[in-house]
């Protein structure tokens, strides 16, 4: 659904975007492709964390979040310094992918019986 909504917003005619969002539309429209990537990464990350919660691996999920937080903050800060708002969104997306891959890796190892 995220990808579909992002594509609809990306292809939205400028006239409609400006009517809905006013003067903010041009800035928003420039960030849409990067924001779409970021939201997709965070959605996939949420699925992995939900799996860890279902398996009652709450402490593991918390540790992954706490350990990955400084990396995500550093990526956002680095992105801002390199290219402003777009860089911040890219950094946040890369952090989301890292966290999601870590959570998915631990989730698949947490209960291999699910996959057999």
N, C-alpha and C positions, 0 to 999 in steps of 0.2 A: 504494500500500500504506500510505503514511503517513496519508493521509486516512482510509482505512478503519479502521486501528488507532485513530486518534484518535477517530473516531465511536463505535467499540465502547467505548473507555474512557469517553467522555463519557456514554454511555447505560448504563454499568455501574451496577447497583443499589448503593446506599450500603452495604448489608450485605456484598456481595461485595468492594467496594473496601476497606472497613474490615478485612475478613478478610485480604485480600492485603497491604495496606500499613499496617495499624494506624492509629495516631493521625495519621499523615501524610496520609491520604486526603483529608480536607477541604481542606487546603492545596493538594494536588496537583490535586484536582478543579477548584478555582477557576482554576487556571492552564492547564488543558487546552486551551481554545479558542485562547488566545494561543500556547501552545506548539505546537499543531497548525499554525497559520499560520507560525510560525518554522521549524519543521522542513521544511515544504513549500517555503518560500523557499530554505532552505539546500540542499535536494535539487536544486532547479532550478539553483541556482548551481553545484553540483557537476557537473551535466551540461555546462554551458558551459565550465567549466575542463577537463573531460575532453576536450572538443572541441579546446581550445587545445593540450592536450598531444599529442593525436593529430596535429595539424598541426605539431607541434614548435615551437610558439611559447611555449617555456618561460620565456624572459626576460619576455615580455609578461605572461604569467600571474602571474609573481612581482611585477612592477611593479604590476599591478592590486591584488594582495593587500596590498602594502606601502603603497600610496597610500590604500587604503580602510581600513586598520587604524585610523588615528586617528579617522576618522569613526565607525566602529563603536564604538570605545571611548567616544567622546563621546556617542553615542546611548544606549548602555547606562548610562553615568553620569547622563545627563539623565533617562532613564527611572526610574532608582532614586530620584533626588531628587524626581521628580514623584509616583510611586506605588509605590515599593518593588519587590518581586520581579516583580510583573506588569509594571511599567514597564520593568524590565531586560529581560524577555523580549521585550516589544514593541520596544524599542530594538535588540535583537539581531536581531530579524526584519526591521526596516526596513533595518538595515545589510546583512543578507543579501540583501535584494531589490536594494539599490543595487549591491552587488558582482556579483550575478548578472546584472543588466541590463547593467552595464559589460562583463562577460566575454562575454555573449551578443552584444553589439554588436560587440566586437572580433572575436569568432569568426566572425560572419557576414561581416565585411569582410575577414577574413584570407584566405579562399579562396572567392571568389564562384563559382568553377567548381563547387562542390558544389551550388549552388542552381539552376544553369542546366540 
